[in-house]
Amino acid sequence: MKLFLWLLGCAIATALGALVLRATDVHAVAAALQTMDAAWLLVALLCNGAVLLLWACMWRMLLPRGQQVHFGRLVECAAYSAFASNATPLAGGQLTSTALLAQRAGVGMTAAVSTTALEMLAEGMVKLAVIALAMTIAPLPSWMRNAFYGLAAVVSLLAVILLVLSRLGARSSGLVARFAGSLDAMRDPRRLLAGAAFIAAMKLAEALAILCVQRGFGVNLPLSTLPLVLSVVMLATMVPVVPGNFGTYEAAAFLVYQQLGVPAGMAAALALVQHLALLTAFAGASAIALIRAYPRLVAARIGVATALFIWISLLALAVCIGVLALWRGFTGAKEWKGIRSAPQLAGALRRQE
């Protein structure tokens, strides 16, 4: 059944990617990529990298009292978790972060599971707030409204379950009592709200990265559209059915940019670079953490470290080759030659349409 769902997800993601490609001219996308300002791209990478620092701060707030973990180790766990969330389908990211908190951070499985549950609750609250903000800016399609109501129901149910466990679990014994004791953030709303505030800061960093990519292409959309763009890609990638969310992320970003009046070629370029900036920041951070930990892992005879290191290296190489190939594609069409700036590109896109 799991294999069927994964294959179905891959088919859907492939179909969405094919629709984006069919609606655009690859030469127009390549020409748009050539106008990208590298300085803005670097700032976007830094904004996405800041997500990891904020993630570690959020864990510090939600961990049970008495759990003292070095901040650098939490950042390392966040780097691995971020890459796993974008490289594995379904619940791979949550399972990875739970295992890392339990083993690498050394908090134990009970505290790790409770922290992950609190993180899911706080993140759900923040996502609802972002989508609600987007709803006040522009009318949302029916599927987004339905997703909002469904997410609200799930978050409410999770909040009730955790609240009941934190209050009544202390009267039990064994595993339930230990789990309830680790939910002290539910008994201290200030800590839960502080964790949610750090998650909100993470979403703000992602939004700033999106803004930097837009400015790098010379696209000056109103700042009020950022919550809408972030909400669409956030909902589309909430359940990763394929590694990297390839196809689903690009299709969601492409469609929202089209609705905002961005030409198809530029919309596809924005979606592609936006996603690559996110993946590159997370993959780069996890690669750095892995390189630092490599001697320790080899000494412990953990052979998977070698495989993971090669995997990350090949992924980075594949991304670079794909971007370079697309970049060079514009040379095959005469109408895109000589384009070196965003105004020239905008004029070419208007002529094409």
C-alpha positions as CSV (number, residue, x, y, z in Angstrom):
1,M,0.0,0.0,0.0
2,K,2.8,2.4,0.9
3,L,4.6,1.6,-2.4
4,F,1.3,2.3,-4.3
5,L,0.8,5.7,-2.6
6,W,4.5,6.6,-3.2
7,L,4.1,5.7,-6.9
8,L,0.9,7.6,-7.1
9,G,2.5,10.6,-5.6
10,C,5.4,10.4,-8.1
11,A,2.9,10.2,-11.0
12,I,1.0,13.3,-9.7
13,A,4.3,15.2,-9.2
14,T,5.5,14.3,-12.7
15,A,2.2,15.3,-14.2
16,L,2.3,18.7,-12.4
17,G,5.9,19.3,-13.6
18,A,4.9,18.4,-17.2
19,L,2.0,20.8,-17.0
20,V,4.4,23.6,-16.0
21,L,6.8,22.8,-18.8
22,R,3.9,22.6,-21.3
23,A,2.7,26.0,-20.3
24,T,6.1,27.7,-20.7
25,D,8.9,28.1,-23.3
26,V,12.1,26.6,-22.0
27,H,14.1,29.2,-23.8
28,A,12.2,31.9,-22.0
29,V,12.9,30.3,-18.7
30,A,16.6,30.0,-19.6
31,A,16.7,33.6,-20.6
32,A,15.1,34.6,-17.3
33,L,17.7,32.6,-15.4
34,Q,20.4,34.6,-17.1
35,T,19.0,37.9,-15.8
36,M,19.2,36.6,-12.2
37,D,21.2,38.8,-9.8
38,A,23.6,36.5,-7.9
39,A,23.8,38.9,-5.0
40,W,20.0,38.5,-4.3
41,L,20.4,34.7,-4.7
42,L,23.1,34.7,-2.0
43,V,20.9,36.7,0.4
44,A,18.0,34.2,-0.3
45,L,20.4,31.3,0.6
46,L,21.3,33.1,3.9
47,C,17.7,33.6,4.7
48,N,16.9,30.0,4.2
49,G,20.0,29.1,6.2
50,A,18.7,31.2,9.1
51,V,15.8,28.9,9.3
52,L,18.1,26.2,10.9
53,L,19.2,28.6,13.6
54,L,15.6,29.5,14.4
55,W,14.6,25.8,14.3
56,A,17.3,25.1,17.0
57,C,15.9,28.0,19.1
58,M,12.4,26.6,18.8
59,W,13.6,23.1,20.1
60,R,15.2,24.8,23.1
61,M,11.9,26.3,24.0
62,L,9.9,23.1,23.6
63,L,12.3,20.6,25.1
64,P,11.3,19.4,28.6
65,R,12.7,21.4,31.5
66,G,16.1,20.1,32.7
67,Q,17.2,19.0,29.2
68,Q,20.4,21.0,28.5
69,V,21.6,20.5,24.9
70,H,24.4,22.4,23.3
71,F,23.0,24.9,20.8
72,G,25.5,23.7,18.1
73,R,24.3,20.2,18.4
74,L,20.7,21.3,18.0
75,V,21.7,23.2,14.8
76,E,23.3,20.1,13.5
77,C,20.1,18.1,14.1
78,A,18.1,20.8,12.4
79,A,20.4,20.7,9.4
80,Y,19.9,16.9,9.0
81,S,16.2,17.2,9.7
82,A,15.7,19.9,7.1
83,F,17.4,18.0,4.4
84,A,15.5,14.8,5.4
85,S,12.2,16.6,5.3
86,N,13.0,17.7,1.7
87,A,14.7,14.5,0.5
88,T,12.3,11.8,1.9
89,P,8.6,11.2,1.2
90,L,5.8,11.2,3.7
91,A,6.8,11.4,7.4
92,G,10.5,10.9,6.9
93,G,11.4,14.3,8.1
94,Q,9.5,14.0,11.4
95,L,10.9,10.5,12.1
96,T,14.4,11.7,11.3
97,S,14.2,14.8,13.6
98,T,12.7,12.6,16.4
99,A,15.5,10.1,16.1
100,L,18.2,12.8,16.0
101,L,16.8,14.5,19.1
102,A,16.7,11.2,20.9
103,Q,20.2,10.0,19.9
104,R,22.4,12.8,18.7
105,A,21.0,15.4,21.1
106,G,20.7,12.8,23.8
107,V,17.4,13.7,25.2
108,G,15.9,10.3,25.0
109,M,13.0,8.9,23.0
110,T,10.2,10.1,25.3
111,A,11.4,13.7,25.3
112,A,12.1,13.6,21.6
113,V,8.6,12.3,20.7
114,S,6.9,14.9,23.0
115,T,9.0,17.7,21.5
116,T,8.1,16.6,18.0
117,A,4.4,16.6,18.9
118,L,4.7,20.1,20.4
119,E,6.5,21.3,17.3
120,M,3.7,19.9,15.1
121,L,1.1,21.7,17.2
122,A,3.0,25.1,17.1
123,E,3.8,24.8,13.4
124,G,0.2,24.0,12.7
125,M,-0.9,27.2,14.6
126,V,1.6,29.3,12.6
127,K,0.5,27.8,9.3
128,L,-3.1,28.6,10.1
129,A,-2.2,32.2,10.9
130,V,-0.2,32.6,7.6
131,I,-3.1,31.2,5.6
132,A,-5.6,33.3,7.4
133,L,-3.5,36.4,6.6
134,A,-3.4,35.4,3.0
135,M,-7.2,35.0,3.0
136,T,-7.5,38.7,4.1
137,I,-5.4,39.8,1.2
138,A,-6.9,38.0,-1.7
139,P,-9.7,35.4,-2.3
140,L,-8.3,31.9,-2.1
141,P,-9.4,29.0,-4.4
142,S,-11.8,26.4,-2.9
143,W,-9.1,23.8,-2.4
144,M,-7.0,26.1,-0.2
145,R,-10.0,27.0,1.9
146,N,-10.9,23.3,2.3
147,A,-7.2,22.6,3.2
148,F,-7.4,25.5,5.8
149,Y,-10.5,24.0,7.4
150,G,-9.0,20.5,7.4
151,L,-5.7,21.8,8.9
152,A,-7.6,23.7,11.6
153,A,-9.5,20.5,12.6
154,V,-6.3,18.5,12.8
155,V,-4.5,21.2,14.8
156,S,-7.5,21.5,17.2
157,L,-7.6,17.7,17.7
158,L,-3.9,17.6,18.4
159,A,-4.1,20.4,20.9
160,V,-6.9,18.7,22.8
161,I,-5.0,15.4,22.9
162,L,-1.8,16.9,24.1
163,L,-3.7,19.1,26.7
164,V,-5.5,16.0,28.1
165,L,-2.3,14.0,28.2
166,S,-0.4,16.8,29.9
167,R,-3.2,17.2,32.6
168,L,-4.4,13.6,33.1
169,G,-1.3,11.7,32.1
170,A,0.5,12.6,35.4
171,R,-2.0,10.4,37.3
172,S,-1.0,7.4,35.2
173,S,2.2,5.4,35.5
174,G,4.9,4.0,33.2
175,L,5.3,5.4,29.6
176,V,2.2,7.6,29.7
177,A,3.4,9.3,32.8
178,R,6.8,9.9,31.4
179,F,5.3,11.3,28.1
180,A,3.0,13.5,30.1
181,G,5.9,14.8,32.2
182,S,7.7,15.8,29.0
183,L,4.7,18.0,27.8
184,D,5.4,20.7,30.4
185,A,5.3,23.3,27.6
186,M,1.5,22.6,27.4
187,R,1.3,23.5,31.1
188,D,3.2,26.7,30.4
189,P,1.6,28.6,27.6
190,R,4.4,31.1,27.4
191,R,6.9,28.5,26.4
192,L,4.5,27.1,23.7
193,L,3.9,30.6,22.4
194,A,7.6,31.3,22.4
195,G,8.2,28.1,20.3
196,A,5.4,29.2,17.9
197,A,7.1,32.6,17.7
198,F,10.3,31.0,16.5
199,I,8.4,29.0,13.9
200,A,6.7,32.2,12.8
201,A,10.2,33.7,12.4
202,M,11.2,30.7,10.3
203,K,8.3,31.3,8.0
204,L,9.3,35.0,7.9
205,A,12.8,34.0,6.8
206,E,11.3,31.8,4.1
207,A,9.2,34.7,2.9
208,L,12.2,37.0,2.8
209,A,14.1,34.4,0.7
210,I,11.1,34.3,-1.7
211,L,11.2,38.1,-1.8
212,C,15.0,38.1,-2.6
213,V,14.4,35.7,-5.5
214,Q,11.7,38.0,-6.9
215,R,14.0,41.0,-6.6
216,G,16.8,39.1,-8.1
217,F,14.7,38.7,-11.2
218,G,13.5,42.3,-11.2
219,V,10.0,41.2,-10.3
220,N,8.5,43.9,-8.0
221,L,5.3,42.3,-6.7
222,P,3.6,44.1,-3.7
223,L,4.8,42.9,-0.3
224,S,1.2,42.0,0.5
225,T,1.4,39.0,-1.9
226,L,4.2,37.2,0.0
227,P,1.8,35.5,2.5
228,L,-0.2,34.3,-0.5
229,V,2.8,32.8,-2.3
230,L,4.1,31.3,1.0
231,S,0.7,29.8,1.8
232,V,0.3,28.1,-1.6
233,V,3.7,26.4,-1.6
234,M,3.3,25.6,2.1
235,L,0.0,23.8,1.5
236,A,1.2,22.1,-1.7
237,T,4.2,20.6,0.1
238,M,2.7,19.9,3.5
239,V,2.7,16.2,2.8
240,P,5.8,15.4,0.8
241,V,4.8,12.6,-1.5
242,V,8.1,12.6,-3.6
243,P,11.6,13.4,-2.5
244,G,12.4,17.1,-2.6
245,N,8.8,18.0,-3.5
246,F,9.9,18.3,-7.1
247,G,7.0,19.0,-9.3
248,T,4.5,19.9,-6.6
249,Y,6.5,22.9,-5.4
250,E,7.2,24.2,-8.8
251,A,3.6,23.8,-10.0
252,A,2.1,25.5,-6.9
253,A,4.5,28.5,-7.2
254,F,4.1,28.7,-11.0
255,L,0.3,28.8,-10.7
256,V,0.2,31.5,-8.0
257,Y,2.7,33.7,-9.9
258,Q,0.5,33.3,-13.0
259,Q,-2.5,34.4,-11.0
260,L,-0.5,37.5,-9.9
261,G,0.1,38.4,-13.5
262,V,3.7,37.2,-13.9
263,P,4.5,36.0,-17.5
264,A,4.8,32.2,-17.8
265,G,8.5,32.1,-18.5
266,M,9.4,34.3,-15.6
267,A,6.9,32.5,-13.3
268,A,8.6,29.1,-14.1
269,A,12.0,30.6,-13.4
270,L,10.9,32.1,-10.1
271,A,9.4,28.8,-9.0
272,L,12.5,26.8,-10.0
273,V,15.1,29.2,-8.4
274,Q,12.9,29.6,-5.3
275,H,12.9,25.9,-4.7
276,L,16.5,25.4,-5.5
277,A,17.5,28.2,-3.1
278,L,15.6,26.3,-0.4
279,L,17.1,22.9,-1.2
280,T,20.6,24.2,-1.7
281,A,20.6,25.9,1.7
282,F,19.4,22.8,3.5
283,A,21.6,20.4,1.5
284,G,24.6,22.6,2.0
285,A,24.1,22.9,5.8
286,S,23.6,19.2,6.1
287,A,26.7,18.5,4.0
288,I,28.8,20.8,6.2
289,A,27.5,19.1,9.4
290,L,28.2,15.7,7.9
291,I,31.7,16.7,6.9
292,R,32.4,17.9,10.5
293,A,31.0,14.7,11.9
294,Y,32.6,12.3,9.3
295,P,35.7,11.4,11.3
296,R,33.5,10.5,14.3
297,L,31.1,8.4,12.2
298,V,34.0,6.6,10.5
299,A,35.5,5.8,13.9
300,A,32.1,4.4,15.0
301,R,32.1,2.3,11.8
302,I,28.9,3.8,10.6
303,G,29.1,3.0,6.9
304,V,25.9,4.8,6.0
305,A,27.9,8.1,6.5
306,T,29.9,7.4,3.4
307,A,26.7,6.6,1.4
308,L,25.0,9.7,2.6
309,F,28.0,11.9,1.9
310,I,28.1,10.6,-1.7
311,W,24.3,11.0,-2.1
312,I,24.4,14.6,-1.0
313,S,27.4,15.3,-3.3
314,L,25.6,13.7,-6.3
315,L,22.4,15.6,-5.5
316,A,24.3,18.9,-5.5
317,L,26.1,18.0,-8.7
318,A,22.8,17.0,-10.4
319,V,21.2,20.3,-9.4
320,C,24.2,22.3,-10.8
321,I,24.2,20.4,-14.1
322,G,20.4,20.9,-14.5
323,V,20.6,24.6,-13.9
324,L,23.6,25.0,-16.3
325,A,21.9,22.9,-19.0
326,L,18.7,25.0,-18.7
327,W,20.8,28.2,-18.7
328,R,22.5,27.2,-21.9
329,G,19.2,26.2,-23.6
330,F,18.5,29.8,-24.5
331,T,21.2,29.8,-27.1
332,G,19.0,27.6,-29.3
333,A,16.5,30.3,-30.0
334,K,17.4,33.5,-31.7
335,E,14.7,35.6,-30.2
336,W,16.2,35.2,-26.7
337,K,19.8,36.1,-27.7
338,G,21.2,39.3,-26.4
339,I,19.0,39.4,-23.3
340,R,21.1,40.6,-20.3
341,S,18.7,42.5,-18.1
342,A,15.2,42.2,-16.6
343,P,13.7,45.0,-18.7
344,Q,14.9,43.4,-21.9
345,L,13.5,40.1,-20.8
346,A,10.1,41.7,-19.8
347,G,9.9,43.2,-23.3
348,A,10.7,39.9,-25.0
349,L,8.0,38.1,-22.9
350,R,5.4,40.7,-23.8
351,R,6.2,40.3,-27.5
352,Q,5.9,36.6,-27.2
353,E,2.5,36.8,-25.5
